[in-house]
Structures are given as C-alpha cells and as structure tokens.
Amino acid sequence: MMVIKNWTAYLTKETSILPLVVFRITFGFLMCFSMFRFMYNGWIEDCYIKPKFHFTYQYFDWVTPFDTLTMYSIVSVCAISALSIGLGVLYRASTIVFFFTFTYLELIEKSWYLNHYYFVSLVAFLLILVPANRRYAIDSKLFPRLKLNTVPNWTTVIFKLQLCTVYVFGGLAKLKADWLLNAQPLKIWLKARTDIPLIGWLFEYDFMPFIFSWSGMLYDLIIPFLLWTKQTRPMAYVLVIIFHVLTYVLFNIGMFPWLMIFGSLIFITHQEWNKILKIFNIKQSNAIQTYSYKTKRLIIPFIFIFFSIQTILPFRHYILTDNVLWTENGFRFAWHVMVMEKNGFTEFTIVDTSSGKQWKEYPKKRLTAIQEKQMSFQPDMIWQYAQFLEKAYKGKGLKNIAIYVNSKVSLNGRMSQTFINPETNLLQLKSADEIYNHILPLVQ
C-alpha cells in the first residue's frame, strides 16, 4: 500500500507544463511533415492504391482502403490534424482525429509495418489524455481561462515511460548471438556504406561492426536512465542526437531518429527550459488555475495496465517461439528495431486435386515490390497470400485445389534454406497461427 501511495503522490504532484508543451509542438509539426512527405513520395499509391491485395492484420481484416481521392483526403486530414496538434488549436478533437486516421492508415497494409508507426499511434493515444494545449497554444490564446503553468506529473511521465519502453526493449532484443557475437546484421549493412564521406573508410575494418553492435545495445539499455537522471541528462541528450543522426545517415530509416531526438526533449525539466527560454527573453506568467481532473483514482490503474501490455507484448515471443528472428512469431509490436537482415524467395504451386494439373504462381505477378519482399519471409503473410490465391483460382472454376509453397530464406548472412515445409498444404491450415508449426528449423 505504501508503494501505491508513494507512486500516486509522485504522479499527481504538480509540475511545469513546459516539457509537455514542447513535446506537443515538436510531435505535431514532425508528424505533419511526415504525412506530407508520405504524399510527396507517392506512397499513397504504392501502399493503398496499386496493390491488388492487402495483407491485413489479424482481427483487422475489415480495415480496407477507399478510392484514391478518399485516401488522399484521409492522409490530408491526418496531416492537418497533426499541424493542429502542434499549433494547439482544437487540440482534443485534433488528437482524436490524428490518432484514428493515422492508426487506420497503419492497419491497412502489414507489409509497411514499422516500429515507429506503432510508436506514433501509442503517443497519439496518450496525447488525447493530457492537457497539452493549456500553454503556448492557439486554444489558450483564444480562451485565456485555459492557461496553465502546471499540470500533474503523470502527464509527462507517461511519455517518458513510452520512450523508455522503446529503448529498453530495443536493447533487450539485441541480446542475441547474431548481434553481439557475429555483429549481424551490421556487418552486412556497414560494408555497404564505405562510400559515406569522412567515416566510410572506417567500415572497411572488421572490428567496426562489433563496436557498433555492442555500443548500440549498451546505448539502448542505458540511455533511459541517463536521460532520467539530472546529473547525466545534458550528456545523455547529446548522445541521443549523435546516435540517431548517425543511424539516419547510415541506414536512412525514415522519421524514427527524429521522433526519438525530439521526443527525448520530454526529459528536460522546467528549470532547464526556463534557462533556455530566458535566452530568448520568454517569460512565464503566473498560473491562472491548477489543472483539475475527475479521474484521479484511475491514473495509477491506467498507467499500470497500459504499460503492462507494453511489457507483455515484447516478451510474448519467448512463449511462442525459440527463435523470433527466424519465425517472426511475436516479432511485431515488440521493438525489435534493426536486428535482422532477411531475404526470401517464394514460389507457389497450385494443384487441382481432381485432375492433377499444376500451376506455378510467382508473387511478383500480383504483388507490389515491397509486398513481395516482406511476404517472402513472414509466415503469416505467406498463409494470407495462399488464401488470396485460393479465391483467385476458385474464381476460375476450380473447386478442389491444394496450395504448396517453395520458400527459401536467408537470415543475417546465412546461406538460404527452406523455410516452410514444402509438403504442407497451406489451405488445410485454418488460421495464420497454424503456419508457425510448419516452419523448418534454422540451420545455424
């Protein structure tokens, strides 16, 4: 009881709204830029319009794309709502709209799954719950009665915990022989980046991938504690910038480095922000009112449940499989960030069990390039594609068919080997979960 009481006191005590406001502004503007970048790069067509078939998430097969104009409209609304979050205008409505539109876009196509898309949805959900528009926002400018200088501590702690979750489980995912003892997949990736100015020559040395592997693992596991500690925070944030700028330059992994760089600003305290604001001659006035909320008793249970789920999901693969990188059973939503290089080849054989006739199906005939690549080494997607082929061939009048797959996969520089048992009739598997029982063991 004393622990709960102390945690309740810690989470409900008043703290400056500044860190929360900075987080809101940077997240909103960054996501607005990201959504317009998504449109500019033509990814709406690539992800939602061009595919003849979509790999949906389990239990979300009802989430499907609309026509071209509607999809552009949804992405535009998502971008505008992100801008509104940054500006702090119609904040509550904007966060709700952004959360649902972004999550909808994410759920349409599994082959485009990225850890930071998942992270964005989680952060967007948490933003709905906090009063981040009560300072330095159009809302508080138009309605002065909304202005606050202080908010409950939990409104910033939840974002700190979310960032720590990404880092800690990202570090734990690297505690594998491939990463630490073989320096894979960095050995593959860094050898391909010797052309980078100034530092490219370093990657000619065999020891560099090991340095990057071990330092990356240690960084992920230690940086949350350094950011949370006052004495080490300045040094820690410099490390955050160096680490993520370096990963952006070396691996071009999209918006993730910038999300982590700007997101980590939440750790900077109001005293530190006051010093920064004084440089720009920005002064804080006295708080007009203290933020009041009626769900005080629900805060501890909510935070406990929310982050318990965040903890269980990354650990579930220990129950589901003995090698998550090979089977990918429990791989998604678990912060396995940049821990594998995987390539595959798939060839499907459709057999008319009545006549014995056979047809070969190559995925590139019906899938986009990214769909074909991702499906080739993800078992549940192989099963989904078999269901799609079943409908296509039964649409031609074939009633009794069987579908087999010849799949070859290479993991972290190993020789390619057979992935799914070629004697398994995929149509006899009632769900995607069953295909994991037909994965052949990885030859070490």
Secondary structure, 3 states (H helix, E strand, C coil): CHHHHHHHHHHHCEEECHHHHHHHHHHHHHHHHHHHHHHHCCHHHHHHHCCCCCCCCCCCCCCCCCCHHHHHHHHHHHHHHHHHHHHCCCHHHHHHHHHHHHHHHHHHCHHHCCHHHHHHHHHHHHHHHCCCCCCCCHHHHHCHHHCCCEEECHHHHHHHHHHHHHHHHHHHCCCCHHHHCCCCCHHHHHHCCCCCCCCHHHHHCCCHHHHHHHHHHHHHHHHHHHHHCCCCHHHHHHHHHHHHHHHHHHHCCCCHHHHHHHHHHHHCCHHHHHHHHHHCCCCCCCCCCCCCCCCHHHHHHHHHHHHHHHHHHHHCHHHHCCCHHHHCCCCCCCCCCCCCCEEEEEEEEEEECCCCCEEEECHHHCCCHHHHHHHCCCHHHHHHHHHHHHHHHHCCCCCCEEEEEEEEEEECCCCCEECECCCCCHHHCCCHHHHHHHECCCCC
